Amino acid sequence: MESSLMVTGQWALGTGSGSTQTLSGIFQPEVNLSFNHGWHLTTSLRLRSEARNGMQPGDIERGAYSPYSRPALLHESTELELRELFLQGQLGEILFTLGKQQVVWGKADGLKVLDIVDPQSFREFILEDFDDSRIPLWTLNIERQIGNWDLQLLWIPDPTFHAIPKRGATFAFTSPELVPTAPPGVTVKLNDPRRPNRPLKDSDAGLRVATFWRGWDITFNYLYQYANLPVLRQNVALVEGKPEVIVTPGYERTHVLGTTFSTALGDWVLRGEVGYFSRTFFIGKDPTRHHGVVKSPHLNYVLGLDWNGPADILISGQLIQSWMLKHAQRGTGNRLDSTLTLLMRRLFLYDTLTAEVLVIANFNHGDGIVRPKLRYQWLDHLDIWLGADVFFGDREGVFGQFGNNGRVLLGFESAF
């Protein structure tokens, strides 16, 4: 048996308000048990406590979780979550991983294209590390190598979706591209989501095949899933003679076809991801037409170029574009949405100090975020970090909506 404990603490000061935005502590124990014939069981829990209103467990739409994946609410400020519980081993040439686990497809920086198998908690928008914000699902994961191909088959009988902050939470969505916007004087009523509740019939399923061909790492991906973002259908009604918009979230199926590719060219790495969604539901301009939503096929892709230079320098740039292939004129967003990212990182002091900055800039709204960070390995089992998250641009943009949420952070991570 092997066991470990990760303890993390974070304090963030809002630069606009001058007050504490978040003050949190996380305890994450993990136990690994080994059995005969190479089988092992992994168990991981996460106890999270948050002192500040707007960032607490109750400030997230907990109805997005299935009953058997929902974290236990111990107190308004504290939750306990089973992060991992899976049995892994090999039978013949087939590797089985059965239980609650994370499955990662795609490796784009800052934003996701194909990393959509598991949903995400948006408690801190996209500011948490993906490993922390990703919501593990109960999954049967089967892998096998056939010739030069690696095959992965997924069956996911766990209808859990993106966990979205409630209205009034610190990182509640307000951009008209993400949530309906009512005219002045019109109230909005949000109903409970209509969610799939048949674990077998409503299961997701996926297939990935990967190979190495003439210097290229290539994967082909297929996923049949309920899209993780809810469809926000609207109805306009008169209540006591006054108009009211009634929003009813629901979830819809989509087919996802994708591919990833990468190759090394000396100190350079060229990489990319493409994802085609058979149907995605966008917010419509007119709430009285088609219940205020627009259905369209959707194409996402990212092209990245990384340079690993001397003195432990990494510079990585990405172009991320999203195409709404039909009826774009009826939606609140653009037909083509374009974002650039730039990551610069360097190691110092015999790799104990990491300095980096990530910039994400959206062309359509001229908004984005700048994220500088210093991380120092103070002791063998203790890291401390200092960072900042600075939002800028149009308040109707996906990033600019959080223009008042800029912050500086101080944190630590200790392993036992």
Secondary structure, DSSP 8 states (H G I E B T S, - for coil): -EEEEEEEEEEEEETTT-SEEEEEEEEEEEEEEE-GGG-EEEEEEEEEEE-STTSSGGGB-GGGS-TTTS-EEEETTEEEEEEEEEEEEEETTEEEEEEEE-------SSS-SS--SS-BB-TTTT-S-HHHHB--EEEEEEEEEETTEEEEEEEE------B-B-TTSTT----TTTS----TT-EEEE---B----TTTT-EEEEEEEEEETTEEEEEEEEEEE-SS-EEEEEEEEETTEEEEEEEEE--EEEEEEEEEEEEETTEEEEEEEEEEEEEEEEBS-TTSGGGEEEEEEEEEEEEEEEEETTTEEEEEEEEEEEE-S-GGGBSS-SEEEEEEEEEEEEETTTTEEEEEEEEEETTTTEEEEEEEEEEEEETTEEEEEEEEEEES-TTSTTGGGTT--EEEEEEEEE-
